[in-house]
């Protein structure tokens, strides 16, 4: 019987382990922590007179469960999947916070059906569908004094409908918040990335969506023309 030298066996084991590490790395997954950042959109706070608004839960395929929220691409070809759990709930909390910061009195609706009769003291009803919620980060091969170069793009997009308590549509519009890293150059000035983590970048994008809704002229007029 021919014996296989230990050095060959060990080398084979090492090769298998490296292969498994590569496969695992390519299929790795990271869960993102997303949070609302108040006042990130200038002029979005303290702009409304107090009014009660029923805020219904976000709808859409991205609103519930664990979703694929983007990818991180390494320079060597490795890929990490970014996931978010209960994105709709996170987004709803952001909208409620933005409405409160703008001066309104948001009341999270207990029912998931916007067709239900609103409470007697509610002036407005807000519903929305979460259409996009993701972030993509790509590492380059070059190195800078601040580390490995990368680009990152995050976006949160939703379709909003605002009604008065009688069911009349006062506003309907799509809002998208975007965060790009590093920021675009201005003239000869090149900016460093403000955010390095995908979760923070997506948090900025989501917060911008909420803030941009507050300053949308058609959304603001709707509260005056109720």
N, C-alpha and C positions, 0 to 999 in steps of 0.2 A: 504494500500500500504506500502510495506517494504522499508524503506530508507537506502541507503548505507552510512555508516559513511564517513565523509570527509577524515579521515586518510587513508581509503582504496582507495578512489578515487585518492588522492594525490600520494599514493604509486604506484598505477597503472600507473598514468601519468609519474611518475619518471622512472618506468621500461621501458615504451614505449620510452621515450626520450633517455635513455641509449642505448636501442636496436638500435634506429635510428642512434645514434652517432657511434656505433660499425660498423653498415652497411656502413655508410658514410665513416668512416675511412678506411674500407677494400677496398672501391671503390675510394678512393681519388686519385688525379692526380696532378703531379707537372711538370711544363714545365722547361726544362733545358736550360741554357744559355751556348752555346759552343763557344769557341774562340781558335784561333791559338796562340801557344806559340813558338816564334822564337828561333832557336838554341838549342832546347831541345835534339837533337841528336848530339853528338860531331862529328866534322868534316864534318858537312852538309852545312856549309856556306862558301862562297867565294872559290868555288872549280872549277867553269867552266869559260871558256872564254865566252864573250858576244855573244849570238846567240838568234835570235828571234824564239819563240815557241808559236804556237797557242794552247790555252788550251780550250778544249770544255767542256760544262757542264757535270756534273756527270750523268750517266744513272743508271737504275735499279729501282726496286720497292721501295727502301728506299730513293730515291733521292728527291721526291717531296711530298708535303702535310705534314700532321701531322702523325708521326709514333710512334709506341710503342718502346721506346728506353731502356727498361729494367724495373726493379722493385726494390723497397726497402722493405725488409721483417723485420718487428718489432719482438722483442722477444716474444710478446704476440700473434703473429699470424696475426697482421694487415699487409696489403700490400698497398703500394703506387706505382702507375704506373708512370714511367718517360716518358715524351714525348719530341720530338724534331720536330720543324716545319722547313721545307725546309732544310733538312740535306744535300742534294746535293749542294745547294748554299753555305752553310757553309763550306763543304768539298772543293769545288772548290776554295773558297777564301784562304783556308789553302794551297792548292797546288800552287796557284799563288804566295802566299807569300813565300813559301819554294823555289820555282824556282828562284824568284827574289833575295832572300837571298843567293842562291847558285851562283849567278853571271849571270844568264840568263835573257833574256828580255821576260817575259811571256805576251802574248796578249790574253785576254779572247775573245773567239770567239762569235760573235753575233748570228750566226746560231747554231741550235742545231744538225745539221746534219754534221757529220765528212766527208761525201762524197762530200760536197760542195767544190768548188775550193778555196784553201787558198790564202790569199793575196800574191802578187808577192814577197814581201820582207821577207816572213816567211820561216825559214829554217826547222822547225820541227812541227809536229802535235801530240798532246798528248790527248788521250781519256782514259776514265776509267769508270768502273762500281762499284758502292758502294754496297758491298756484306754483310757487317756487321757493325752495329753502335749501340752499346748498353752498358749498365752498370748495374751490379747487386750488391746491397749492402745488407748484412745480419747482423743484430744485434744479439749478444749473450746475455745471461742472466747475465753474470759476469760483475762486475764493476771494473774499474781501477782508479788510481789517475787522469787519463786524461778523465774519463767519461766511458760510456758504451762501452764494447768491440764490435768491428764489423770487418767484412772482406768485401772487395769490389774488383770487377773485371770488368774492362772496356776493350773493344776491338773495333778497327776500321779497317776493312779489305776492300781492293779494288783490282780489277784487272786492270792493266795498259797496254796500247799499245802505243808505240812511233813509229811514221813513219817519213820519210823524206818527202819533199814537193812533191815528185813523187809518194808517196803512198807505198814505200817499208817499210816493218816492220823491224825496227831496234832493238826493245826490246818489250818483252811481259812477264809480270810477276805479281804475286800476292804478295802484301805487307800487313802485319798485324802489327798494333801497339797495345801494351798491357800495361795496368797499373794495378798492383795488390797492394792492401793495406790490412794490413801493409806489407812493403817489407819483403821478405823471410829472416829468420835469417841467420847470417853468423857466423859459429862456435858457441861460447857461447853468442854472441852479438845479442840481439833482438832489432829491430828497431820500432820506433813509426810511425804511419801513417803520410805520407806527405800531403795527401789530405783527407779531411773528407766529401766533398760535391760531389755527383755523377756527377754534371755538370763539376766540375774541373777535376775529374778523367777521364771522357770521353774526355775532352779537351786535356789532356796529351796524351791519347791513339791516338787521331786523329793527333796531332802534331808529334807524333813518326812515324806514317804511312808516313806522308809527308817527314819527315827527313830521314827515312830509305830508301825511294825511291831515294833520292839524293845521298846516299852513296852506293847504290847497284852497285857492280862492272860492271855488264852487262849493266846497265843503263848508267853509266859513259862512258864506252867504246863506246857506240852507238854514242855519240857526237863526238868522235875522228874519227870513221869509217864511217862518213856520206858520 
